[in-house]
Amino acid sequence: MMSKIEKAIEYYFFKSNELKEFVNSNNNLSIEKIIECGEELAILEHKITALEVAKEN
């Protein structure tokens, strides 16, 4: 059975991949949208890292 931390990691990993796919599949994104997506991706990656550390402890 997956713990809540593992479920959260899986969710944030999915959202991260979804965001990367969105940016990579669009050829006409504005600079502002690319920056916004980059900021969201940084937040998601930070959450994933924090949850992985919490899982180890």
Beta strands, then each sheet from edge to edge (+ up, - down):
end
